[in-house]
Amino acid sequence: MVPGFLKFEECFMERIWGGDQMRRMLNKAVPNGKTIGESWMIADHAAHTSVVSEGPLAGRTLHQLLEQDREGFLGVCAAPTHDGRFPLLLKLIDAGQDLSVQVHPDDELAYQLGEQDMGKTEMWHVLETEGQCRIMLGLRRDVTREALEQCLRDGGDVIGLMGQLPVRGGESFHVPSGTVHAIGGGVLLAEIQQNSNVTYRLFDYNRRDADGKRRELHLEKGLQAIRFQEALVRPSTALRVVESGATREFLAACRYFAAEKVWPGGRRVYVGPAGSFHILLSLEASLTLEGDTGACRLQRGEAALVPAAMPAWQVVGRGAYLEYYVPDLKEDVIQPLKRHGYADAQILQLGGVAERNDLSVVLAQKNMKL
């Protein structure tokens, strides 16, 4: 039985660097008197598993639903984590202050280090900015492990070793595991990521928590996770495709997820079942999801999950939304973009850093067959 469209209760997480844009810009019911930095919107993790907020399945967890019909829920392109959980995690990040300088391991290193979670590749889409905001992404190519380690141990200017970019609403960034990064204060963004909560904190501006203690750093593990001498990460260049009145902008694509920004043009029809579940996050105005199992309404800043086994369904409205799914890179990303005249180099930039790009392997195999 297909469970239909699923909306979940949001879980608001206190963070020392949190802001208040979720309340002011998105009208979120964040708890009063708390410094909220994250909203976990769709999650199936040991730290929190999402609970269905409405409809006949209200009160059930995402994990329970996944256990009932794994393939119908995930599709053939997606796979559960090693401990049987939903593979992605969607959150909003509300940065009132600069986040710590940090890095995430890849799957292999996370396993080697005995972490409970997988590695973490993520992708950001900036929703709002206040003031002159920046993000810090990657290390300069001339920065060696020895130079960074010395800087970290001496409490030096780590930010000066990183790429720094002014940022504005509407920009997207693909952040592969191993990339040193920090989100600047004043930024509100949506983050899709592997279902992992492993973060190695390298520098935290010598901040102290409510008890007067400095937060733990993870220098040894962090230095192992960093990919040195890679090109700095830049904003993604959206690749636009117009089909049947709907406009799609491809923002990122890798083995873990694909991300698009979509304008439905009044009505966008999806022909299911699909190879993957879909997650939709409304960006501009209210949208209605309609299908044989019923309807679901999304206001700005709300998200819904559509199981892979859902038969034909549609999005009704004109406001933009973000769409996330686990792709068949050839069929879902490369072929549609090739049909619309995009060159290999343009498609490759959707995969993040050039040194390890999932799309490059598929493109090489495709071109060999031509």
Disulfide bonds with the S-S distance in Angstrom:
none
